[in-house]
Amino acid sequence: MDADLPAHSGLEARLVALVAPTLEDMGYEIVRIAVLGRESPTVQIMADRADGSLISVEDCERISHAVGAVLDVEDPIPGAWTLEVSSAGIDRPLTRAKDWNRFAGHQAKAEVLVPIDGRRRFSGVVLGAEDGIARLRLDDGTEAALPLEEIRRARLVLTDALIEASAQMARPAETGEEEKSKVGEEDPAGRKLH
């Protein structure tokens, strides 16, 4: 697994492979891709700026246009679909080893696919990740070693310290609020709008 890309499988893995190079060329990184729904699915892309600064509405629009073009050409999803692009937000998911390292010292919750020492859910302070293992210092002072490939979901917990750290990452001209751009919705004729 590439430490710079989130772990995905199936259609989501194919979408990551298709759009990651375009986003990297534009100075962005994929945090997560999710495909929701069957008849008229929604492709949700959560992205970061490669430089670590907060993403803006304009960034989401640029990503949406570029990704929409790639997906229209490659056509990995039959029929009509909707594209949503957003920032990872303050209480963001931890999907890559670099996320675990970047947010070391902050509170997080994680759930694993296979129980570790009889439990699936963990919460504590992020200690980082190395060699495919994410580490948390639990509330009781013990450490949990979570294999990244076994993490079902992990997310930062919104705390004053996290809000303060996020404010410091904000670019001076930006508000830093999580914004969302929805592009790709069907028009009445059933065409995809990108």
For each residue, the residues with C-beta under 8 A, 3 or more apart:
1: 5 7 132 148 149
2: 5
3: 96 97 98
4: 29 96 98
5: 1 2 16 20 30 96
6: 16 30 31 32 33 95 96
7: 1 95 148 149 151
8: 12 13 15 16 33
9: 12 13
10: 13 14
11: 14 15 35 76 77
12: 8 9 15 16 33 34 35
13: 8 9 10 16 17
14: 10 11 17 18 76
15: 8 11 12 18 19 33 35 43 71 76
16: 5 6 8 12 13 19 20 30 33
17: 13 14 20
18: 14 15 70 71 74 76
19: 15 16 22 23 30 33 45 66 67 70 71
20: 5 16 17 23 24 30
21: 24 25
22: 19 25 26 66 67 70
23: 19 20 26 28 29 30 47 63 66 67
24: 20 21 27 28 29 50
25: 21 22
26: 22 23 62 63 66
27: 24 49 50 51
28: 23 24 47 48 49 50 55 59 63
29: 4 23 24 47 48 49 50
30: 5 6 16 19 20 23 33 45 46 47
31: 6 46 47 48 88 92 93 95 96 99
32: 6 44 45 46 88 93 95
33: 6 8 12 15 16 19 30 43 44 45 46
34: 12 43 44
35: 11 12 15 41 42 43 44 77
36: 41 42 44
37: 40 41 42
38: 41
39: 79
40: 37 79 80 81 82 186
41: 35 36 37 38 77 81 82
42: 35 36 37 81 82 83 84
43: 15 33 34 35 71 77 81 82 83 84 184
44: 32 33 34 35 36 84 86
45: 19 30 32 33 63 67 83 84 85 86
46: 30 31 32 33 86 87 88 92 93
47: 23 28 29 30 31 55 59 60 63 85 86 87 88
48: 28 29 31 52 55 87 88
49: 27 28 29 52 53 54 55 59
50: 24 27 28 29
51: 27
52: 48 49 102 169
53: 49 169 170 171 174
54: 49 87 166 169 170 171 174 176
55: 28 47 48 49 59 60 87 88 179
56: 59 60 171 174 179
57: 60 61 179 181
58: 61 62
59: 28 47 49 55 56 62 63 87
60: 47 55 56 57 63 64 85 86 87 179 180 181
61: 57 58 64 65 85 181 183
62: 26 58 59 65 66
63: 23 26 28 45 47 59 60 66 67 85
64: 60 61 67 68 83 85 181 183 184 194
65: 61 62 68 69 183 194
66: 19 22 23 26 62 63 69 70
67: 19 22 23 45 63 64 70 71 83 85
68: 64 65 71 72 83 183 184 194
69: 65 66 72 73 194
70: 18 19 22 66 67 73 74
71: 15 18 19 43 67 68 74 75 76 77 81 83
72: 68 69 75 192 194
73: 69 70
74: 18 70 71
75: 71 72 78
76: 11 14 15 18 71
77: 11 35 41 43 71 81
78: 75
79: 39 40
80: 40 186 190 191 192
81: 40 41 42 43 71 77 184 192
82: 40 41 42 43 182 184 185 186
83: 42 43 45 64 67 68 71 182 183 184 194
84: 42 43 44 45 180 181 182 183 184
85: 45 47 60 61 63 64 67 180 181 183
86: 44 45 46 47 60 89 178 179 180 181
87: 46 47 48 54 55 59 60 178 179
88: 31 32 46 47 48 55 92 93 178
89: 86 92 178
90: 156 158 162 163 166 178
91: 155 156 157 158 162
92: 31 46 88 89 99 155 156
93: 31 32 46 88 99 153 154 155 156
94: 99 100 103 108 110 126 134 151 154 155 156
95: 6 7 31 32 99 154
96: 3 4 5 6 31 99 100
97: 3 100 101 129 130 132 134 148
98: 3 4 101 102 129
99: 31 92 93 94 95 96 102 103
100: 94 96 97 103 104 126 128 129 134 135 148 154
101: 97 98 104 128 129
102: 52 98 99
103: 94 99 100 106 108 126 156 162
104: 100 101 126 127 128
105: 125 126 161
106: 103 125 126 156 157 159 161 162 165
107: 123 124 125 126 156 157 159 161 162
108: 94 103 123 124 125 126 136 154 155 156 157
109: 121 122 123 154 155 157
110: 94 121 122 123 134 136 146 151 153 154 155
111: 120 121 122 151 152 153 154
112: 115 116 120 122 146 147 150 151 152
113: 120 150 151 152
114: 120 150
115: 112 118 119 120
116: 112 119 120 122 144 145 146 150
117:
118: 115
119: 115 116 122
120: 111 112 113 114 115 116 152
121: 109 110 111
122: 109 110 111 112 116 119 136 138 144 146
123: 107 108 109 110 136 138 139 157
124: 107 108 136 137 138 139 144
125: 105 106 107 108 136 137
126: 94 100 103 104 105 106 107 108 134 135 136 156
127: 104 135 136 137 143
128: 100 101 104 134 135
129: 97 98 100 101 132 133 134 135 148
130: 97 133 135
131:
132: 1 97 129 147 148 149
133: 129 130 145 146 147 148
134: 94 97 100 110 126 128 129 145 146 147 148 151 154
135: 100 126 127 128 129 130 143 144 145 146
136: 108 110 122 123 124 125 126 127 143 144 146
137: 124 125 127 141 142 143
138: 122 123 124 141 142 143 144
139: 123 124
140:
141: 137 138
142: 137 138
143: 127 135 136 137 138
144: 116 122 124 135 136 138
145: 116 133 134 135
146: 110 112 116 122 133 134 135 136 150 151 154
147: 112 132 133 134 150 151
148: 1 7 97 100 129 132 133 134 151
149: 1 7 132
150: 112 113 114 116 146 147
151: 7 94 110 111 112 113 134 146 147 148 154
152: 111 112 113 120
153: 93 110 111
154: 93 94 95 100 108 109 110 111 134 146 151
155: 91 92 93 94 108 109 110
156: 90 91 92 93 94 103 106 107 108 126 162
157: 91 106 107 108 109 123 162
158: 90 91 162 163
159: 106 107 162 163
160: 163 164
161: 105 106 107 164 165
162: 90 91 103 106 107 156 157 158 159 165 166
163: 90 158 159 160 166 167
164: 160 161 167 168
165: 106 161 162 168 169
166: 54 90 162 163 169 170 176
167: 163 164 170 176
168: 164 165
169: 52 53 54 165 166 176
170: 53 54 166 167 174 175 176
171: 53 54 56 174 176
172:
173:
174: 53 54 56 170 171
175: 170
176: 54 166 167 169 170 171
177:
178: 86 87 88 89 90
179: 55 56 57 60 86 87
180: 60 84 85 86
181: 57 60 61 64 84 85 86
182: 82 83 84 185
183: 61 64 65 68 83 84 85 193 194
184: 43 64 68 81 82 83 84 192 193 194
185: 82 182 193
186: 40 80 82 190 191 192 193
187: 190 191 193
188:
189:
190: 80 186 187
191: 80 186 187
192: 72 80 81 184 186
193: 183 184 185 186 187
194: 64 65 68 69 72 83 183 184
